[in-house]
């Protein structure tokens, strides 16, 4: 079970186009994946700290809970 005490962030994924497709597939979860941040607010990508949790919302549904590993590639 995940301890949600570290849940500090929420990211809404804006999907483009008329067809419904997941930017982060629900059935193909990998242990490490890159989050794509809005270029206008790119400094926001540096705010989450190691160990904090981010919920990912797509089409109004929470699809992932992501634990921040680090801020390097």
C-alpha angles and dihedrals in degrees: 000000000000119000104228093196087098093054104122106141142054125194122194113206111214108210117202129213135040099276121081111242130149118242087203105035115229095211097044103056116167125194093240127030136155122252115219113224128200108263091221091062098030092144088068088072089069095053102077110085130214111283096021120122128235125194115215116213123196122179089351094305127112102236104165143022108206126196113212109239099180140312098252131092 
